[in-house]
Every structure is written in C-alpha cells, then in structure tokens.
Amino acid sequence: MEELTITINGLSKTYSVTGWRVGYILATPELTGAIRKVHDFLTVGAPAPLQRAGVAAMQLPQSYYEDQQ
C-alpha cells in the first residue's frame, strides 16, 4: 500500500501555530509531483521563515511536547 498512500497533515494544531497555514504531504515521488502541480494552482506558498520553524518543531523530540502538557 505504500505506493498508493498519501499522508497529508498540517502544523497548525499539532504545534499550536494556528494561522500559519503550513502543511506537508508524504507520498511517492510520482504522486508528490502530481500533487505539487495541483497545489501550485490552488494555494499560495507559506512564508519561508514559517516553513523553517515547522521543520525545527518536527525535529524536536517527543519528550519536548510531553513536557508541555
């Protein structure tokens, strides 16, 4: 199923950054190429600093988020 699966998610609720409108997809290169073409026509890009902040947040260990509760 890996070659048929597309995972779509966003950072807004998971990382408490509502309003940032930063998301991501996980899929095979063939699928992501097609998704990018559609995405370019349907949305505008998130600012680069917010994209970098999202990457930093996803690289933090799970324990960081467990300690926030």
Backbone torsions as a table, in degrees:
resi	resn	phi	psi	omega
1	MET	NA	-14.4	-177.2
2	GLU	-55.1	-40.9	-177.6
3	GLU	-72.8	-10.5	179.7
4	LEU	-110.9	-1.5	-174.4
5	THR	-95.6	135.2	173.9
6	ILE	-124.1	123.5	176.3
7	THR	-107.1	126.3	179.7
8	ILE	-122.6	132.0	-179.2
9	ASN	-151.0	169.2	179.1
10	GLY	-134.5	165.2	-177.6
11	LEU	-97.3	-14.5	-171.2
12	SER	-53.3	-56.1	-176.4
13	LYS	-83.1	-40.6	-178.2
14	THR	-59.6	-40.9	-175.7
15	TYR	-110.3	15.9	176.5
16	SER	53.5	45.9	177.6
17	VAL	-124.5	53.2	-178.4
18	THR	-57.8	140.9	-179.1
19	GLY	94.9	-15.1	-178.6
20	TRP	-72.0	-31.4	179.7
21	ARG	57.8	48.0	177.4
22	VAL	-113.7	127.5	179.7
23	GLY	-140.2	-179.1	-179.6
24	TYR	-153.7	162.8	174.0
25	ILE	-129.9	153.1	172.1
26	LEU	-125.3	123.7	-179.5
27	ALA	-166.5	174.1	177.5
28	THR	-68.1	157.3	179.3
29	PRO	-55.6	-36.8	179.5
30	GLU	-63.2	-42.0	180.0
31	LEU	-73.2	-40.0	-178.2
32	THR	-66.6	-31.8	176.9
33	GLY	-61.3	-45.4	179.0
34	ALA	-67.6	-39.7	179.8
35	ILE	-64.0	-41.2	178.9
36	ARG	-60.9	-39.9	179.3
37	LYS	-61.6	-44.0	178.4
38	VAL	-68.0	-44.8	-178.5
39	HIS	-57.3	-41.1	-179.6
40	ASP	-58.0	-31.1	-177.9
41	PHE	-91.3	-14.3	-174.7
42	LEU	-106.6	-19.1	-174.0
43	THR	-137.5	172.5	171.4
44	VAL	-108.8	157.9	-176.7
45	GLY	-76.9	145.9	174.7
46	ALA	-74.6	145.0	178.8
47	PRO	-57.9	141.6	-177.0
48	ALA	-54.9	-41.8	179.2
49	PRO	-61.6	-34.5	178.7
50	LEU	-71.2	-34.9	176.4
51	GLN	-64.5	-42.6	179.1
52	ARG	-65.1	-39.2	177.8
53	ALA	-64.2	-38.3	177.4
54	GLY	-62.9	-42.1	177.3
55	VAL	-62.0	-44.0	179.3
56	ALA	-61.8	-41.9	-179.6
57	ALA	-64.7	-39.1	-179.2
58	MET	-72.5	-17.6	-179.8
59	GLN	-90.3	-8.2	177.5
60	LEU	-70.4	149.7	-179.8
61	PRO	-70.0	154.1	179.1
62	GLN	-55.4	-34.0	-179.1
63	SER	-59.9	-30.4	178.0
64	TYR	-59.2	-43.1	-177.3
65	TYR	-77.1	-33.3	177.5
66	GLU	-65.0	-35.6	179.7
67	ASP	-71.4	-16.2	-178.1
68	GLN	-79.6	-16.0	-175.2
69	GLN	-78.5	NA	NA
